[in-house]
Amino acid sequence: MANRTASSTALRDRNSDLVTVEDFYVLVPDGVKADLIDGAIYLASPDTRTNDRLAGFLSRLLGCYCDATGAGEVFGSRFSFVLTPHRAPEPDVAFVAKRRLHLVSERDMQGGPDVAVEVVSRDSRSRDYVDKKALYQEAGVPEYWLIDPIQRRAEFFRLKSHRYEVVPLAQNRIFRSEAVPGFYLDVEWLFCSPAPKAQEKLGEILASARRAPRRPKPRGTRAR
C-alpha cells in the first residue's frame, strides 16, 4: 500500500484483541484507505505525487484493457478483498477476472483478486515486500506486482505450487501477464519522464495481441 506514515498505529476494537472485517467497516471512515491485516487496521497517509501517478497509470491502463477485451474488472485502492475474518487488504490496484466477478459485491470481494498491485513508499516497504506478499501468497492470488518508485524497479511474482516465484522479464523490461491474458507491461513506462499516456500504450498492447499467433484448435477424431 502506498505511502503510510511510520507513526501510524494499528487501530483495534476495545472489546477484542482482533478486529474483524465487520469491525473494520465500522471503524474506518468511508473513503479512507486502510488495510486489515491479522486483526489490526493500518491507515494510509496521503500518496506522494509519484505514487499517485503510478497507481493511476496502472489503473487506467488495466481498466481500458478490460473495457476493450472484456477480460474482467479493475478496482482501486478503496476496495477490500476479504481473505479471512481478520484479513481484508486494499491493494493500490487490483484485477479480477470475468469468471470470478460473481464473488464481488458492492462493498468488497470474498477472496483475493487475480492480480494485486502495490506501489511501494518508504513507510510501506516492509509491509509490501514481506507482509503483504506473504498474505497474498497464502490467499492464492495468482500474480503480485510490486512497483518501487524509490528504487526505480518493478518485481512481478507468479504463484507456482502455492509459492511466489519472480517472473523473468523479456528483454529485461517486458512483463507478460498470465492472469490477464494478452496484457503486457513495459517497466520503462513506469519510470520514464514525461509519463506516457495510458491510451497510447493500450493501443500498443492491443496491436501486439492481434499479431500474436492463435493456438490451433484441436482436430476432431475421424470416424472409421
C-alpha positions, 0 to 999 in steps of 0.5 A: 500500500502506498505511502503510510506514515511510520507513526501510524498505529494499528487501530483495534476494537476495545472489546477484542484483541482482533478486529474483524472485517465487520469491525473494520467497516465500522471503524474506518471512515468511508473513503479512507484507505486502510488495510486489515491485516491479522486483526489490526487496521493500518491507515494510509497517509496521503500518496506522494505525487509519484505514487499517485501517478503510478497507481493511476497509470496502472489503473487506467491502463488495466481498466481500458484493457478490460473495457476493450477485451472484456477480460474482467474488472479493475478496482482501486485502492478503496476496495477490500478483498476479504481473505479471512475474518481478520484479513481484508487488504486494499491493494493500490490496484487490483484485477479480477477476472470475468469468471470470478466477478460473481464473488464481488459485491458492492462493498468488497470481494470474498477472496483475493483478486487475480492480480494485486498491485502495490506501489511501494513508499518508504513507510510501506516497504516492509509491509509490501515486500514481506507482509503483504506478499506473504498474505497474498501468497497464502490467499492464492492470488495468482500474480503480485506486482510490486512497483518501487518508485524509490528504487526505480524497479518493478518485481512481478511474482507468479504463484507456482505450487502455492509459492511466489516465484519472480517472473523473468522479464523479456528483454529485461523490461517486458512483463507478460501477464498470465492472469490477464491474458494478452496484457503486457507491461513495459517497466520503462513506462513506469519510470520514464519522464514525461509519463506516457499516456495510458491510451497510447500504450493500450493501443500498443498492447492491443496491436501486439495481441492481434499479431500474436499467433492463435493456438490451433484448435484441436482436430476432431477424431475421424470416424472409421 
